[in-house]
């Protein structure tokens, strides 16, 4: 309790409160713009936290994370254009409500649902993370290697429609993670004689290239004219206490689903929102109304969407393992301030981590009233030409990355990874496995070699230490089950095709 009060005290500083409000507004505006994502906003903002205190910087990113996830619901409801794939279920009932003259009601439900899901996950984050971190204090190099292996195993789950492409992206990420000096011998690896690569590839420039530059290139290619689409009129946004009470069970179910999916490395936001929508439809007394403007069809996915945010930070803060691309960005920001995640975070920097807890809770608390206020100005935001917006984003990318170390090589890293990410996009290869591998590769290698030194070259620590054995079994299952599922699905498809050909 003392540490939590200390965190609240740190958040109440004017600098931190200003960062929370600024992050909420910025994240909301980015989330509203079709084609721009919260990941891009966070990646773009990480360099600018350099001048902030750790608490203010993480509070700023937390506010962006929460509000950007909610912002994607606005275009889903008003224009029928999902901000991200996770907002697609919101379109199914939100857009019909808007066309029926209930745009204000749909936006109000989305706002309160997002705030409820975020606050629910914030409570889980504050209560579960310290307990998990206390348990992790028993860990040594063998356990941390198993954790890294568990995190890396999720690349088989986040490969999109192709497990093979996910594995290939993860392999490329591991190769990139090997660039730099060997952690034990100090020999340079894959640096090609460049002193700029002795410390490896900069995580922040790489993430900015993958998210921000790729977003600009995709928008330039698609050349969307969102401002040409007419928006329905928005009436009162307040839905009333009676409707809030009727939607409370839906919010609770969606929040639980989103938080649990967020804690599990790999599935992603879209899984949580689709699961929440599907469950609500299955248990509904009138399932035929879903897809035609049922308010629960908006409440369920939006509560799950924001609840995933807090859940995804639990394994990152407690164990140092990012479960998705967004938590990997948070890891980069934390490392950027010279702070280690995992159990030592609670010991070495209790003011920072409990400040993050308090900031995350407050960010979700202010998101609802601030979001309702900002919704009045959506037409002005959506009228910004994408050509102008893309140029501004690229300028911020170059300026922010160069400001970190004053090294032009970091700008080159942004360009290279932007092109790499765009290539991945063109060949439909997921970038999440690439990012997870880049982040967890050094952790896995360092702890594996330390464990081998402790065991004098023996691999028996994999099965003689109970925690390590349990996590390795889970990692193997997590890695193999998607592979077997993909092989079985391909086999069934081929067999069905053969039967059809024989029948003809």
Secondary structure, DSSP 4 states (H G I P E B T S, - for coil): -HHHHHHHHHHTSHHHHHHHHHHHHHHHHHHHSTT--HHHHHHHHHGGGGGS-HHHHHHHHHHHHHHHHHHHHHHHHHTS--SSGGGHHHHHHHHHHHHTT-HHHHHHHHHHHHHHHHHHHHHHHHHHHHHHHHHHTT--HHHHHHHHHHHHHGGGTSSTT-HHHHHHHHHHHHHHHT-EE-TTT--EES-TT-GGGTT-S-HHHHHHIIIIIHHHHHHHHH---GGGSPPPP-------HHHHHHHHHHHHHHHHHHHHHHHSSSS-HHHHHHHHHHHHHHH-TTGGGTTS--THHHHHHHHHHHHHHHHHHHHHHHHS---SHHHHHHHHHHHHTT---SHHHHHH-HHHHHHHHHHHHHHHHHHHHHHHHHGGGHHHHHTS-HHHHHHHHHHHHHHHHHHHH--HHHHHHHHHHHHHHHHHHHTT--SHHHHHHHHHHHHHHHHHHHHHHHTTT--THHHHSHHHHHHHHHHHHHHHHHHHHHHHHHHHHHHHHHHHHHH-
